[in-house]
């Protein structure tokens, strides 16, 4: 988290390639770990990227809830992210 920016960017890029997706609007990443979701948000903040997080509740109790993160290719448009 506190290493070089290049290593952090490389880590996030590979996480998206593994458990995420890339489309015309931006990037997405899904995890069942709340801690990992928060860490991805903090890592993206360090890179100057605004990230949104949604909790996806599952209907069946045996399937864990997951956190869906997304961010845009272009984060320069003044959107606000809490």
mmCIF file of the N, C-alpha and C atoms, coordinates in Angstrom:
data_MODEL
# 
_entry.id   MODEL 
# 
loop_
_atom_site.group_PDB 
_atom_site.id 
_atom_site.type_symbol 
_atom_site.label_atom_id 
_atom_site.label_alt_id 
_atom_site.label_comp_id 
_atom_site.label_asym_id 
_atom_site.label_entity_id 
_atom_site.label_seq_id 
_atom_site.pdbx_PDB_ins_code 
_atom_site.Cartn_x 
_atom_site.Cartn_y 
_atom_site.Cartn_z 
_atom_site.occupancy 
_atom_site.B_iso_or_equiv 
_atom_site.pdbx_formal_charge 
_atom_site.auth_seq_id 
_atom_site.auth_comp_id 
_atom_site.auth_asym_id 
_atom_site.auth_atom_id 
_atom_site.pdbx_PDB_model_num 
ATOM 1   N N  . UNK A 1 1  ? 0.815   -1.195  0.000   1.00 0.00 ? 1  UNK A N  1 
ATOM 2   C CA . UNK A 1 1  ? 0.000   0.000   0.000   1.00 0.00 ? 1  UNK A CA 1 
ATOM 3   C C  . UNK A 1 1  ? 0.862   1.264   0.000   1.00 0.00 ? 1  UNK A C  1 
ATOM 4   N N  . UNK A 1 2  ? 2.012   1.197   0.653   1.00 0.00 ? 2  UNK A N  1 
ATOM 5   C CA . UNK A 1 2  ? 2.841   2.391   0.776   1.00 0.00 ? 2  UNK A CA 1 
ATOM 6   C C  . UNK A 1 2  ? 4.134   2.295   -0.020  1.00 0.00 ? 2  UNK A C  1 
ATOM 7   N N  . UNK A 1 3  ? 4.211   1.328   -0.925  1.00 0.00 ? 3  UNK A N  1 
ATOM 8   C CA . UNK A 1 3  ? 5.380   1.194   -1.786  1.00 0.00 ? 3  UNK A CA 1 
ATOM 9   C C  . UNK A 1 3  ? 5.326   2.194   -2.921  1.00 0.00 ? 3  UNK A C  1 
ATOM 10  N N  . UNK A 1 4  ? 6.031   1.862   -3.974  1.00 0.00 ? 4  UNK A N  1 
ATOM 11  C CA . UNK A 1 4  ? 6.089   2.782   -5.116  1.00 0.00 ? 4  UNK A CA 1 
ATOM 12  C C  . UNK A 1 4  ? 4.749   2.813   -5.855  1.00 0.00 ? 4  UNK A C  1 
ATOM 13  N N  . UNK A 1 5  ? 4.473   3.942   -6.478  1.00 0.00 ? 5  UNK A N  1 
ATOM 14  C CA . UNK A 1 5  ? 3.250   4.121   -7.263  1.00 0.00 ? 5  UNK A CA 1 
ATOM 15  C C  . UNK A 1 5  ? 3.216   3.118   -8.417  1.00 0.00 ? 5  UNK A C  1 
ATOM 16  N N  . UNK A 1 6  ? 4.359   2.859   -9.035  1.00 0.00 ? 6  UNK A N  1 
ATOM 17  C CA . UNK A 1 6  ? 4.414   1.929   -10.163 1.00 0.00 ? 6  UNK A CA 1 
ATOM 18  C C  . UNK A 1 6  ? 3.997   0.519   -9.741  1.00 0.00 ? 6  UNK A C  1 
ATOM 19  N N  . UNK A 1 7  ? 4.476   0.067   -8.572  1.00 0.00 ? 7  UNK A N  1 
ATOM 20  C CA . UNK A 1 7  ? 4.103   -1.261  -8.087  1.00 0.00 ? 7  UNK A CA 1 
ATOM 21  C C  . UNK A 1 7  ? 2.620   -1.321  -7.724  1.00 0.00 ? 7  UNK A C  1 
ATOM 22  N N  . UNK A 1 8  ? 2.109   -0.253  -7.149  1.00 0.00 ? 8  UNK A N  1 
ATOM 23  C CA . UNK A 1 8  ? 0.692   -0.203  -6.778  1.00 0.00 ? 8  UNK A CA 1 
ATOM 24  C C  . UNK A 1 8  ? -0.186  -0.262  -8.027  1.00 0.00 ? 8  UNK A C  1 
ATOM 25  N N  . UNK A 1 9  ? 0.174   0.488   -9.051  1.00 0.00 ? 9  UNK A N  1 
ATOM 26  C CA . UNK A 1 9  ? -0.583  0.471   -10.302 1.00 0.00 ? 9  UNK A CA 1 
ATOM 27  C C  . UNK A 1 9  ? -0.532  -0.908  -10.946 1.00 0.00 ? 9  UNK A C  1 
ATOM 28  N N  . UNK A 1 10 ? 0.626   -1.527  -10.954 1.00 0.00 ? 10 UNK A N  1 
ATOM 29  C CA . UNK A 1 10 ? 0.788   -2.862  -11.518 1.00 0.00 ? 10 UNK A CA 1 
ATOM 30  C C  . UNK A 1 10 ? -0.064  -3.882  -10.748 1.00 0.00 ? 10 UNK A C  1 
ATOM 31  N N  . UNK A 1 11 ? -0.078  -3.773  -9.425  1.00 0.00 ? 11 UNK A N  1 
ATOM 32  C CA . UNK A 1 11 ? -0.883  -4.676  -8.599  1.00 0.00 ? 11 UNK A CA 1 
ATOM 33  C C  . UNK A 1 11 ? -2.370  -4.523  -8.924  1.00 0.00 ? 11 UNK A C  1 
ATOM 34  N N  . UNK A 1 12 ? -2.869  -3.291  -8.972  1.00 0.00 ? 12 UNK A N  1 
ATOM 35  C CA . UNK A 1 12 ? -4.284  -3.066  -9.263  1.00 0.00 ? 12 UNK A CA 1 
ATOM 36  C C  . UNK A 1 12 ? -4.646  -3.528  -10.670 1.00 0.00 ? 12 UNK A C  1 
ATOM 37  N N  . UNK A 1 13 ? -3.779  -3.271  -11.639 1.00 0.00 ? 13 UNK A N  1 
ATOM 38  C CA . UNK A 1 13 ? -4.029  -3.726  -13.010 1.00 0.00 ? 13 UNK A CA 1 
ATOM 39  C C  . UNK A 1 13 ? -4.176  -5.239  -13.060 1.00 0.00 ? 13 UNK A C  1 
ATOM 40  N N  . UNK A 1 14 ? -3.311  -5.953  -12.366 1.00 0.00 ? 14 UNK A N  1 
ATOM 41  C CA . UNK A 1 14 ? -3.369  -7.411  -12.370 1.00 0.00 ? 14 UNK A CA 1 
ATOM 42  C C  . UNK A 1 14 ? -4.548  -7.957  -11.572 1.00 0.00 ? 14 UNK A C  1 
ATOM 43  N N  . UNK A 1 15 ? -4.952  -7.245  -10.524 1.00 0.00 ? 15 UNK A N  1 
ATOM 44  C CA . UNK A 1 15 ? -6.154  -7.659  -9.784  1.00 0.00 ? 15 UNK A CA 1 
ATOM 45  C C  . UNK A 1 15 ? -7.377  -7.565  -10.678 1.00 0.00 ? 15 UNK A C  1 
ATOM 46  N N  . UNK A 1 16 ? -7.470  -6.488  -11.463 1.00 0.00 ? 16 UNK A N  1 
ATOM 47  C CA . UNK A 1 16 ? -8.602  -6.321  -12.382 1.00 0.00 ? 16 UNK A CA 1 
ATOM 48  C C  . UNK A 1 16 ? -8.575  -7.410  -13.450 1.00 0.00 ? 16 UNK A C  1 
ATOM 49  N N  . UNK A 1 17 ? -7.404  -7.735  -13.949 1.00 0.00 ? 17 UNK A N  1 
ATOM 50  C CA . UNK A 1 17 ? -7.306  -8.798  -14.949 1.00 0.00 ? 17 UNK A CA 1 
ATOM 51  C C  . UNK A 1 17 ? -7.712  -10.153 -14.368 1.00 0.00 ? 17 UNK A C  1 
ATOM 52  N N  . UNK A 1 18 ? -7.497  -10.364 -13.078 1.00 0.00 ? 18 UNK A N  1 
ATOM 53  C CA . UNK A 1 18 ? -7.829  -11.643 -12.445 1.00 0.00 ? 18 UNK A CA 1 
ATOM 54  C C  . UNK A 1 18 ? -9.282  -11.761 -12.036 1.00 0.00 ? 18 UNK A C  1 
ATOM 55  N N  . UNK A 1 19 ? -9.768  -10.859 -11.184 1.00 0.00 ? 19 UNK A N  1 
ATOM 56  C CA . UNK A 1 19 ? -11.125 -10.946 -10.639 1.00 0.00 ? 19 UNK A CA 1 
ATOM 57  C C  . UNK A 1 19 ? -12.006 -9.777  -11.045 1.00 0.00 ? 19 UNK A C  1 
ATOM 58  N N  . UNK A 1 20 ? -11.605 -9.050  -12.053 1.00 0.00 ? 20 UNK A N  1 
ATOM 59  C CA . UNK A 1 20 ? -12.360 -7.875  -12.432 1.00 0.00 ? 20 UNK A CA 1 
ATOM 60  C C  . UNK A 1 20 ? -12.762 -7.904  -13.889 1.00 0.00 ? 20 UNK A C  1 
ATOM 61  N N  . UNK A 1 21 ? -13.064 -6.731  -14.391 1.00 0.00 ? 21 UNK A N  1 
ATOM 62  C CA . UNK A 1 21 ? -13.409 -6.603  -15.805 1.00 0.00 ? 21 UNK A CA 1 
ATOM 63  C C  . UNK A 1 21 ? -13.079 -5.194  -16.291 1.00 0.00 ? 21 UNK A C  1 
ATOM 64  N N  . UNK A 1 22 ? -12.901 -5.097  -17.586 1.00 0.00 ? 22 UNK A N  1 
ATOM 65  C CA . UNK A 1 22 ? -12.646 -3.819  -18.252 1.00 0.00 ? 22 UNK A CA 1 
ATOM 66  C C  . UNK A 1 22 ? -13.681 -3.690  -19.356 1.00 0.00 ? 22 UNK A C  1 
ATOM 67  N N  . UNK A 1 23 ? -14.339 -2.539  -19.403 1.00 0.00 ? 23 UNK A N  1 
ATOM 68  C CA . UNK A 1 23 ? -15.276 -2.283  -20.494 1.00 0.00 ? 23 UNK A CA 1 
ATOM 69  C C  . UNK A 1 23 ? -15.056 -0.878  -21.019 1.00 0.00 ? 23 UNK A C  1 
ATOM 70  N N  . UNK A 1 24 ? -15.952 -0.416  -21.904 1.00 0.00 ? 24 UNK A N  1 
ATOM 71  C CA . UNK A 1 24 ? -15.752 0.894   -22.531 1.00 0.00 ? 24 UNK A CA 1 
ATOM 72  C C  . UNK A 1 24 ? -15.844 2.043   -21.538 1.00 0.00 ? 24 UNK A C  1 
ATOM 73  N N  . UNK A 1 25 ? -16.535 1.847   -20.398 1.00 0.00 ? 25 UNK A N  1 
ATOM 74  C CA . UNK A 1 25 ? -16.702 2.909   -19.410 1.00 0.00 ? 25 UNK A CA 1 
ATOM 75  C C  . UNK A 1 25 ? -15.606 2.943   -18.355 1.00 0.00 ? 25 UNK A C  1 
ATOM 76  N N  . UNK A 1 26 ? -14.971 1.812   -18.104 1.00 0.00 ? 26 UNK A N  1 
ATOM 77  C CA . UNK A 1 26 ? -13.952 1.804   -17.068 1.00 0.00 ? 26 UNK A CA 1 
ATOM 78  C C  . UNK A 1 26 ? -13.615 0.406   -16.593 1.00 0.00 ? 26 UNK A C  1 
ATOM 79  N N  . UNK A 1 27 ? -13.313 0.326   -15.307 1.00 0.00 ? 27 UNK A N  1 
ATOM 80  C CA . UNK A 1 27 ? -12.841 -0.905  -14.706 1.00 0.00 ? 27 UNK A CA 1 
ATOM 81  C C  . UNK A 1 27 ? -13.791 -1.337  -13.595 1.00 0.00 ? 27 UNK A C  1 
ATOM 82  N N  . UNK A 1 28 ? -13.811 -2.630  -13.323 1.00 0.00 ? 28 UNK A N  1 
ATOM 83  C CA . UNK A 1 28 ? -14.603 -3.153  -12.220 1.00 0.00 ? 28 UNK A CA 1 
ATOM 84  C C  . UNK A 1 28 ? -13.841 -4.251  -11.513 1.00 0.00 ? 28 UNK A C  1 
ATOM 85  N N  . UNK A 1 29 ? -14.131 -4.418  -10.239 1.00 0.00 ? 29 UNK A N  1 
ATOM 86  C CA . UNK A 1 29 ? -13.488 -5.454  -9.442  1.00 0.00 ? 29 UNK A CA 1 
ATOM 87  C C  . UNK A 1 29 ? -14.488 -5.948  -8.411  1.00 0.00 ? 29 UNK A C  1 
ATOM 88  N N  . UNK A 1 30 ? -14.549 -7.244  -8.193  1.00 0.00 ? 30 UNK A N  1 
ATOM 89  C CA . UNK A 1 30 ? -15.499 -7.832  -7.253  1.00 0.00 ? 30 UNK A CA 1 
ATOM 90  C C  . UNK A 1 30 ? -14.751 -8.674  -6.231  1.00 0.00 ? 30 UNK A C  1 
ATOM 91  N N  . UNK A 1 31 ? -15.146 -8.524  -4.962  1.00 0.00 ? 31 UNK A N  1 
ATOM 92  C CA . UNK A 1 31 ? -14.553 -9.313  -3.888  1.00 0.00 ? 31 UNK A CA 1 
ATOM 93  C C  . UNK A 1 31 ? -15.582 -9.551  -2.792  1.00 0.00 ? 31 UNK A C  1 
ATOM 94  N N  . UNK A 1 32 ? -15.412 -10.624 -2.037  1.00 0.00 ? 32 UNK A N  1 
ATOM 95  C CA . UNK A 1 32 ? -16.275 -10.878 -0.885  1.00 0.00 ? 32 UNK A CA 1 
ATOM 96  C C  . UNK A 1 32 ? -15.689 -10.282 0.392   1.00 0.00 ? 32 UNK A C  1 
ATOM 97  N N  . UNK A 1 33 ? -14.480 -9.754  0.308   1.00 0.00 ? 33 UNK A N  1 
ATOM 98  C CA . UNK A 1 33 ? -13.793 -9.207  1.471   1.00 0.00 ? 33 UNK A CA 1 
ATOM 99  C C  . UNK A 1 33 ? -14.022 -7.703  1.590   1.00 0.00 ? 33 UNK A C  1 
ATOM 100 N N  . UNK A 1 34 ? -14.645 -7.283  2.688   1.00 0.00 ? 34 UNK A N  1 
ATOM 101 C CA . UNK A 1 34 ? -14.844 -5.853  2.930   1.00 0.00 ? 34 UNK A CA 1 
ATOM 102 C C  . UNK A 1 34 ? -13.501 -5.148  3.098   1.00 0.00 ? 34 UNK A C  1 
ATOM 103 N N  . UNK A 1 35 ? -12.574 -5.802  3.769   1.00 0.00 ? 35 UNK A N  1 
ATOM 104 C CA . UNK A 1 35 ? -11.254 -5.205  3.992   1.00 0.00 ? 35 UNK A CA 1 
ATOM 105 C C  . UNK A 1 35 ? -10.530 -4.992  2.670   1.00 0.00 ? 35 UNK A C  1 
ATOM 106 N N  . UNK A 1 36 ? -10.550 -5.991  1.785   1.00 0.00 ? 36 UNK A N  1 
ATOM 107 C CA . UNK A 1 36 ? -9.897  -5.849  0.491   1.00 0.00 ? 36 UNK A CA 1 
ATOM 108 C C  . UNK A 1 36 ? -10.568 -4.755  -0.335  1.00 0.00 ? 36 UNK A C  1 
ATOM 109 N N  . UNK A 1 37 ? -11.891 -4.667  -0.280  1.00 0.00 ? 37 UNK A N  1 
ATOM 110 C CA . UNK A 1 37 ? -12.612 -3.617  -1.014  1.00 0.00 ? 37 UNK A CA 1 
ATOM 111 C C  . UNK A 1 37 ? -12.142 -2.237  -0.550  1.00 0.00 ? 37 UNK A C  1 
ATOM 112 N N  . UNK A 1 38 ? -12.034 -2.048  0.758   1.00 0.00 ? 38 UNK A N  1 
ATOM 113 C CA . UNK A 1 38 ? -11.568 -0.761  1.282   1.00 0.00 ? 38 UNK A CA 1 
ATOM 114 C C  . UNK A 1 38 ? -10.122 -0.484  0.879   1.00 0.00 ? 38 UNK A C  1 
ATOM 115 N N  . UNK A 1 39 ? -9.292  -1.518  0.873   1.00 0.00 ? 39 UNK A N  1 
ATOM 116 C CA . UNK A 1 39 ? -7.899  -1.339  0.489   1.00 0.00 ? 39 UNK A CA 1 
ATOM 117 C C  . UNK A 1 39 ? -7.767  -0.944  -0.982  1.00 0.00 ? 39 UNK A C  1 
ATOM 118 N N  . UNK A 1 40 ? -8.615  -1.504  -1.839  1.00 0.00 ? 40 UNK A N  1 
ATOM 119 C CA . UNK A 1 40 ? -8.588  -1.124  -3.253  1.00 0.00 ? 40 UNK A CA 1 
ATOM 120 C C  . UNK A 1 40 ? -8.998  0.333   -3.413  1.00 0.00 ? 40 UNK A C  1 
ATOM 121 N N  . UNK A 1 41 ? -10.013 0.767   -2.646  1.00 0.00 ? 41 UNK A N  1 
ATOM 122 C CA . UNK A 1 41 ? -10.434 2.171   -2.689  1.00 0.00 ? 41 UNK A CA 1 
ATOM 123 C C  . UNK A 1 41 ? -9.278  3.074   -2.255  1.00 0.00 ? 41 UNK A C  1 
ATOM 124 N N  . UNK A 1 42 ? -8.616  2.725   -1.145  1.00 0.00 ? 42 UNK A N  1 
ATOM 125 C CA . UNK A 1 42 ? -7.492  3.539   -0.660  1.00 0.00 ? 42 UNK A CA 1 
ATOM 126 C C  . UNK A 1 42 ? -6.341  3.552   -1.664  1.00 0.00 ? 42 UNK A C  1 
ATOM 127 N N  . UNK A 1 43 ? -6.054  2.400   -2.271  1.00 0.00 ? 43 UNK A N  1 
ATOM 128 C CA . UNK A 1 43 ? -4.980  2.326   -3.266  1.00 0.00 ? 43 UNK A CA 1 
ATOM 129 C C  . UNK A 1 43 ? -5.310  3.215   -4.464  1.00 0.00 ? 43 UNK A C  1 
ATOM 130 N N  . UNK A 1 44 ? -6.561  3.157   -4.925  1.00 0.00 ? 44 UNK A N  1 
ATOM 131 C CA . UNK A 1 44 ? -6.958  4.013   -6.044  1.00 0.00 ? 44 UNK A CA 1 
ATOM 132 C C  . UNK A 1 44 ? -6.907  5.487   -5.658  1.00 0.00 ? 44 UNK A C  1 
ATOM 133 N N  . UNK A 1 45 ? -7.277  5.816   -4.426  1.00 0.00 ? 45 UNK A N  1 
ATOM 134 C CA . UNK A 1 45 ? -7.180  7.203   -3.971  1.00 0.00 ? 45 UNK A CA 1 
ATOM 135 C C  . UNK A 1 45 ? -5.737  7.679   -4.020  1.00 0.00 ? 45 UNK A C  1 
ATOM 136 N N  . UNK A 1 46 ? -4.829  6.816   -3.647  1.00 0.00 ? 46 UNK A N  1 
ATOM 137 C CA . UNK A 1 46 ? -3.409  7.173   -3.695  1.00 0.00 ? 46 UNK A CA 1 
ATOM 138 C C  . UNK A 1 46 ? -2.969  7.469   -5.124  1.00 0.00 ? 46 UNK A C  1 
ATOM 139 N N  . UNK A 1 47 ? -3.628  6.815   -6.109  1.00 0.00 ? 47 UNK A N  1 
ATOM 140 C CA . UNK A 1 47 ? -3.319  7.044   -7.513  1.00 0.00 ? 47 UNK A CA 1 
ATOM 141 C C  . UNK A 1 47 ? -4.152  8.183   -8.097  1.00 0.00 ? 47 UNK A C  1 
ATOM 142 N N  . UNK A 1 48 ? -4.998  8.812   -7.274  1.00 0.00 ? 48 UNK A N  1 
ATOM 143 C CA . UNK A 1 48 ? -5.823  9.915   -7.734  1.00 0.00 ? 48 UNK A CA 1 
ATOM 144 C C  . UNK A 1 48 ? -7.079  9.463   -8.471  1.00 0.00 ? 48 UNK A C  1 
ATOM 145 N N  . UNK A 1 49 ? -7.515  8.235   -8.221  1.00 0.00 ? 49 UNK A N  1 
ATOM 146 C CA . UNK A 1 49 ? -8.669  7.658   -8.907  1.00 0.00 ? 49 UNK A CA 1 
ATOM 147 C C  . UNK A 1 49 ? -9.838  7.559   -7.944  1.00 0.00 ? 49 UNK A C  1 
ATOM 148 N N  . UNK A 1 50 ? -10.997 8.070   -8.365  1.00 0.00 ? 50 UNK A N  1 
ATOM 149 C CA . UNK A 1 50 ? -12.219 7.991   -7.566  1.00 0.00 ? 50 UNK A CA 1 
ATOM 150 C C  . UNK A 1 50 ? -12.905 6.665   -7.839  1.00 0.00 ? 50 UNK A C  1 
ATOM 151 N N  . UNK A 1 51 ? -13.225 5.932   -6.784  1.00 0.00 ? 51 UNK A N  1 
ATOM 152 C CA . UNK A 1 51 ? -13.793 4.587   -6.903  1.00 0.00 ? 51 UNK A CA 1 
ATOM 153 C C  . UNK A 1 51 ? -15.134 4.519   -6.201  1.00 0.00 ? 51 UNK A C  1 
ATOM 154 N N  . UNK A 1 52 ? -16.099 3.880   -6.845  1.00 0.00 ? 52 UNK A N  1 
ATOM 155 C CA . UNK A 1 52 ? -17.394 3.668   -6.188  1.00 0.00 ? 52 UNK A CA 1 
ATOM 156 C C  . UNK A 1 52 ? -17.462 2.221   -5.709  1.00 0.00 ? 52 UNK A C  1 
ATOM 157 N N  . UNK A 1 53 ? -18.186 2.008   -4.596  1.00 0.00 ? 53 UNK A N  1 
ATOM 158 C CA . UNK A 1 53 ? -18.339 0.681   -4.013  1.00 0.00 ? 53 UNK A CA 1 
ATOM 159 C C  . UNK A 1 53 ? -19.817 0.422   -3.791  1.00 0.00 ? 53 UNK A C  1 
ATOM 160 N N  . UNK A 1 54 ? -20.258 -0.769  -4.205  1.00 0.00 ? 54 UNK A N  1 
ATOM 161 C CA . UNK A 1 54 ? -21.629 -1.192  -3.941  1.00 0.00 ? 54 UNK A CA 1 
ATOM 162 C C  . UNK A 1 54 ? -21.590 -2.551  -3.278  1.00 0.00 ? 54 UNK A C  1 
ATOM 163 N N  . UNK A 1 55 ? -22.437 -2.734  -2.268  1.00 0.00 ? 55 UNK A N  1 
ATOM 164 C CA . UNK A 1 55 ? -22.578 -4.029  -1.622  1.00 0.00 ? 55 UNK A CA 1 
ATOM 165 C C  . UNK A 1 55 ? -23.683 -4.780  -2.334  1.00 0.00 ? 55 UNK A C  1 
ATOM 166 N N  . UNK A 1 56 ? -23.354 -5.958  -2.837  1.00 0.00 ? 56 UNK A N  1 
ATOM 167 C CA . UNK A 1 56 ? -24.322 -6.792  -3.539  1.00 0.00 ? 56 UNK A CA 1 
ATOM 168 C C  . UNK A 1 56 ? -24.778 -7.896  -2.589  1.00 0.00 ? 56 UNK A C  1 
ATOM 169 N N  . UNK A 1 57 ? -26.007 -7.751  -2.088  1.00 0.00 ? 57 UNK A N  1 
ATOM 170 C CA . UNK A 1 57 ? -26.571 -8.733  -1.154  1.00 0.00 ? 57 UNK A CA 1 
ATOM 171 C C  . UNK A 1 57 ? -27.060 -9.944  -1.925  1.00 0.00 ? 57 UNK A C  1 
ATOM 172 N N  . UNK A 1 58 ? -26.810 -11.126 -1.419  1.00 0.00 ? 58 UNK A N  1 
ATOM 173 C CA . UNK A 1 58 ? -27.226 -12.376 -2.046  1.00 0.00 ? 58 UNK A CA 1 
ATOM 174 C C  . UNK A 1 58 ? -28.515 -12.878 -1.409  1.00 0.00 ? 58 UNK A C  1 
ATOM 175 N N  . UNK A 1 59 ? -29.390 -13.449 -2.212  1.00 0.00 ? 59 UNK A N  1 
ATOM 176 C CA . UNK A 1 59 ? -30.668 -13.966 -1.704  1.00 0.00 ? 59 UNK A CA 1 
ATOM 177 C C  . UNK A 1 59 ? -30.478 -15.229 -0.883  1.00 0.00 ? 59 UNK A C  1 
ATOM 178 N N  . UNK A 1 60 ? -29.540 -16.057 -1.284  1.00 0.00 ? 60 UNK A N  1 
ATOM 179 C CA . UNK A 1 60 ? -29.291 -17.316 -0.575  1.00 0.00 ? 60 UNK A CA 1 
ATOM 180 C C  . UNK A 1 60 ? -28.207 -17.110 0.474   1.00 0.00 ? 60 UNK A C  1 
ATOM 181 N N  . UNK A 1 61 ? -28.474 -17.542 1.681   1.00 0.00 ? 61 UNK A N  1 
ATOM 182 C CA . UNK A 1 61 ? -27.529 -17.314 2.779   1.00 0.00 ? 61 UNK A CA 1 
ATOM 183 C C  . UNK A 1 61 ? -26.213 -18.047 2.591   1.00 0.00 ? 61 UNK A C  1 
ATOM 184 N N  . UNK A 1 62 ? -26.216 -19.150 1.822   1.00 0.00 ? 62 UNK A N  1 
ATOM 185 C CA . UNK A 1 62 ? -24.974 -19.900 1.636   1.00 0.00 ? 62 UNK A CA 1 
ATOM 186 C C  . UNK A 1 62 ? -24.024 -19.217 0.649   1.00 0.00 ? 62 UNK A C  1 
ATOM 187 N N  . UNK A 1 63 ? -24.524 -18.210 -0.066  1.00 0.00 ? 63 UNK A N  1 
ATOM 188 C CA . UNK A 1 63 ? -23.675 -17.447 -0.976  1.00 0.00 ? 63 UNK A CA 1 
ATOM 189 C C  . UNK A 1 63 ? -23.340 -16.114 -0.303  1.00 0.00 ? 63 UNK A C  1 
ATOM 190 N N  . UNK A 1 64 ? -22.061 -15.844 -0.171  1.00 0.00 ? 64 UNK A N  1 
ATOM 191 C CA . UNK A 1 64 ? -21.618 -14.648 0.543   1.00 0.00 ? 64 UNK A CA 1 
ATOM 192 C C  . UNK A 1 64 ? -21.922 -13.376 -0.245  1.00 0.00 ? 64 UNK A C  1 
ATOM 193 N N  . UNK A 1 65 ? -22.193 -12.300 0.484   1.00 0.00 ? 65 UNK A N  1 
ATOM 194 C CA . UNK A 1 65 ? -22.361 -10.987 -0.145  1.00 0.00 ? 65 UNK A CA 1 
ATOM 195 C C  . UNK A 1 65 ? -21.030 -10.581 -0.771  1.00 0.00 ? 65 UNK A C  1 
ATOM 196 N N  . UNK A 1 66 ? -21.087 -9.719  -1.769  1.00 0.00 ? 66 UNK A N  1 
ATOM 197 C CA . UNK A 1 66 ? -19.837 -9.269  -2.380  1.00 0.00 ? 66 UNK A CA 1 
ATOM 198 C C  . UNK A 1 66 ? -19.853 -7.766  -2.580  1.00 0.00 ? 66 UNK A C  1 
ATOM 199 N N  . UNK A 1 67 ? -18.673 -7.223  -2.715  1.00 0.00 ? 67 UNK A N  1 
ATOM 200 C CA . UNK A 1 67 ? -18.473 -5.793  -2.928  1.00 0.00 ? 67 UNK A CA 1 
ATOM 201 C C  . UNK A 1 67 ? -18.039 -5.595  -4.378  1.00 0.00 ? 67 UNK A C  1 
ATOM 202 N N  . UNK A 1 68 ? -18.754 -4.730  -5.070  1.00 0.00 ? 68 UNK A N  1 
ATOM 203 C CA . UNK A 1 68 ? -18.468 -4.448  -6.471  1.00 0.00 ? 68 UNK A CA 1 
ATOM 204 C C  . UNK A 1 68 ? -17.900 -3.037  -6.546  1.00 0.00 ? 68 UNK A C  1 
ATOM 205 N N  . UNK A 1 69 ? -16.664 -2.924  -7.010  1.00 0.00 ? 69 UNK A N  1 
ATOM 206 C CA . UNK A 1 69 ? -15.984 -1.640  -7.128  1.00 0.00 ? 69 UNK A CA 1 
ATOM 207 C C  . UNK A 1 69 ? -15.894 -1.272  -8.600  1.00 0.00 ? 69 UNK A C  1 
ATOM 208 N N  . UNK A 1 70 ? -16.010 0.005   -8.876  1.00 0.00 ? 70 UNK A N  1 
ATOM 209 C CA . UNK A 1 70 ? -15.862 0.455   -10.259 1.00 0.00 ? 70 UNK A CA 1 
ATOM 210 C C  . UNK A 1 70 ? -15.221 1.837   -10.288 1.00 0.00 ? 70 UNK A C  1 
ATOM 211 N N  . UNK A 1 71 ? -14.487 2.082   -11.365 1.00 0.00 ? 71 UNK A N  1 
ATOM 212 C CA . UNK A 1 71 ? -13.894 3.391   -11.583 1.00 0.00 ? 71 UNK A CA 1 
ATOM 213 C C  . UNK A 1 71 ? -13.747 3.611   -13.080 1.00 0.00 ? 71 UNK A C  1 
ATOM 214 N N  . UNK A 1 72 ? -13.724 4.854   -13.450 1.00 0.00 ? 72 UNK A N  1 
ATOM 215 C CA . UNK A 1 72 ? -13.757 5.264   -14.846 1.00 0.00 ? 72 UNK A CA 1 
ATOM 216 C C  . UNK A 1 72 ? -12.360 5.339   -15.444 1.00 0.00 ? 72 UNK A C  1 
ATOM 217 N N  . UNK A 1 73 ? -12.298 5.218   -16.774 1.00 0.00 ? 73 UNK A N  1 
ATOM 218 C CA . UNK A 1 73 ? -11.029 5.457   -17.475 1.00 0.00 ? 73 UNK A CA 1 
ATOM 219 C C  . UNK A 1 73 ? -10.593 6.902   -17.278 1.00 0.00 ? 73 UNK A C  1 
ATOM 220 N N  . UNK A 1 74 ? -11.583 7.811   -17.260 1.00 0.00 ? 74 UNK A N  1 
ATOM 221 C CA . UNK A 1 74 ? -11.309 9.241   -17.142 1.00 0.00 ? 74 UNK A CA 1 
ATOM 222 C C  . UNK A 1 74 ? -11.861 9.742   -15.814 1.00 0.00 ? 74 UNK A C  1 
ATOM 223 N N  . UNK A 1 75 ? -10.999 9.985   -14.860 1.00 0.00 ? 75 UNK A N  1 
ATOM 224 C CA . UNK A 1 75 ? -11.407 10.469  -13.546 1.00 0.00 ? 75 UNK A CA 1 
ATOM 225 C C  . UNK A 1 75 ? -11.201 11.966  -13.402 1.00 0.00 ? 75 UNK A C  1 
ATOM 226 N N  . UNK A 1 76 ? -11.104 12.673  -14.487 1.00 0.00 ? 76 UNK A N  1 
ATOM 227 C CA . UNK A 1 76 ? -10.836 14.103  -14.457 1.00 0.00 ? 76 UNK A CA 1 
ATOM 228 C C  . UNK A 1 76 ? -12.097 14.949  -14.542 1.00 0.00 ? 76 UNK A C  1 
ATOM 229 N N  . UNK A 1 77 ? -13.299 14.347  -14.507 1.00 0.00 ? 77 UNK A N  1 
ATOM 230 C CA . UNK A 1 77 ? -14.510 15.096  -14.781 1.00 0.00 ? 77 UNK A CA 1 
ATOM 231 C C  . UNK A 1 77 ? -15.189 15.674  -13.543 1.00 0.00 ? 77 UNK A C  1 
ATOM 232 N N  . UNK A 1 78 ? -14.545 15.670  -12.403 1.00 0.00 ? 78 UNK A N  1 
ATOM 233 C CA . UNK A 1 78 ? -15.069 16.338  -11.221 1.00 0.00 ? 78 UNK A CA 1 
ATOM 234 C C  . UNK A 1 78 ? -16.134 15.592  -10.463 1.00 0.00 ? 78 UNK A C  1 
ATOM 235 N N  . UNK A 1 79 ? -16.321 14.307  -10.733 1.00 0.00 ? 79 UNK A N  1 
ATOM 236 C CA . UNK A 1 79 ? -17.301 13.550  -9.958  1.00 0.00 ? 79 UNK A CA 1 
ATOM 237 C C  . UNK A 1 79 ? -16.815 13.398  -8.532  1.00 0.00 ? 79 UNK A C  1 
ATOM 238 N N  . UNK A 1 80 ? -17.742 13.259  -7.620  1.00 0.00 ? 80 UNK A N  1 
ATOM 239 C CA . UNK A 1 80 ? -17.401 13.109  -6.212  1.00 0.00 ? 80 UNK A CA 1 
ATOM 240 C C  . UNK A 1 80 ? -17.697 11.686  -5.774  1.00 0.00 ? 80 UNK A C  1 
ATOM 241 N N  . UNK A 1 81 ? -16.808 11.121  -4.988  1.00 0.00 ? 81 UNK A N  1 
ATOM 242 C CA . UNK A 1 81 ? -16.993 9.769   -4.481  1.00 0.00 ? 81 UNK A CA 1 
ATOM 243 C C  . UNK A 1 81 ? -16.830 9.772   -2.976  1.00 0.00 ? 81 UNK A C  1 
ATOM 244 N N  . UNK A 1 82 ? -17.826 9.252   -2.271  1.00 0.00 ? 82 UNK A N  1 
ATOM 245 C CA . UNK A 1 82 ? -17.708 9.109   -0.823  1.00 0.00 ? 82 UNK A CA 1 
ATOM 246 C C  . UNK A 1 82 ? -17.180 7.749   -0.493  1.00 0.00 ? 82 UNK A C  1 
# 
